Amino acid sequence: MSNDSILDDILAGAMPKKEYKKDPYEFAKAKDRFGNIEYLVARTGEEIEDYCDGGVLGHDKAIEEWCSNITPAMVQKHFKWVGAGTNPFTVAKPIYINEVESVDKQGNLRYKFVGYRNFKPKF
């Protein structure tokens, strides 16, 4: 071979192939027995399959296709979180409550601070 041991390893195929980064979430399009389409997201595909395998009433959903390359904005708007834990795609809400105090001559509103919102975790 050559005098370079690394080059010899590459030529022999001993170097590991590059592992491509996998999406940390799974996305699926499911349909229930009435034909209603539902878009689902979870950390693993098993969590989506468990959700689709019926529930208390036994209404199964069929996974039509597994989706990829979904933007976070699409997930926030259209997808339902069915995974364990909290939803990482939730949108932050403002914590301040303001009321309109006055309006000046140019029509600009002036706000008065009233208080903070109470947050209740969804568990």
N, C-alpha and C positions, 0 to 999 in steps of 0.2 A: 504494500500500500504506500502511504506517504509518510513523511517524517512528523506530521501533525496528528496527534492522537484524537483530537476533537473532530477533525475532518474525517478521520477513519470511522469514528462512531456515527457520524452523520451519513456517510456513504453506506455504512452497514445497516442503517436503520435502527440503531440502538437508542437514539435520542427520542424522547416522548413527543408525540404530536401535540400541537397547541390545542388546549381545551378552550372552546368558545364559551363565553359567559351565557348562562341560561337565564331567562326571565325569572324573577323571583315569585311571580304570580301566574296563575292559570286562568284563562278566560274561556267561557263557553256560551254557546247559544242553545237554549233548551226550549222545547215545546211541550205544553201539557195536553191532556186528552181532548180539550175543547179547541185546540189550535192556537192558543195564546202563546206568543213568543216572549221569553224571558232571558235576559242577559245576566250571566252569573260570573262572579270572580271570587277566588279563594287563593290561599297560599299553595295548595296542592290540588291535583286533579282528583284525588280520593275524596277530599272534602266536598267537591262539587258532585261527584257520583253518589256520595252518601245523602246529600240533599235531594238529589233527583230520584232516589230509590224509595219514594213514598214517605208518608208521615203517619200521623195519627189516623187520618181518614183513608190512607192507602192510595192517594192520588199520585201516580208516578209521572215523572217528566222524562222525556226522551232527549238526550243530547244530540242535537243535529250536527254541530260542528264545533271544533276547538279553534278559538281565534288567537291571533298573534298580532304584534305590532299595534297595540291599542294605546292611544294617547291618554294621559291622566284626565284630561278634560272630558273625554268620552266616558271614561269609567265613572267619574263623579256624576255625570248627568244620566246615564242609561243603565249602568250595571248595578246589580244587587250583590252585596257582600254576604256570602254564605259560609265564610271560613270561621275558624275559631279565633277568639280574641276580638279586639276592636278593629274597626274599619280604618285602614291607613289612608283611604281616599276621601275622607270627610273634608268639608270646607270649613275653615275657621269663621266664626261669627264674631261680630264686634262685642266688646264687653261693656261699652258705655251706653247709657240711656240718656239721650238729649231731647230737649223740647225747644221749640221755636220761641225765642224771647221777644224779638222785635225784628222789624224790617226797615232798613234805611231808605233814603231817597232814591238810590239807584236800584232798589229791589233785592239787595243782598240780605240774606237771612242771618240773624245772629242767634246762636244757640245757647241754652243754659243747661249746665250739667245737672242731671237728676239723680243718677245713681249707677250702680253696676248690675249686670245681669247675673242671675243665679245659674250655675252650671250643674247639671245632673248627669253623671256618667251613665252611658247606656251599656249595661252589663246583662 
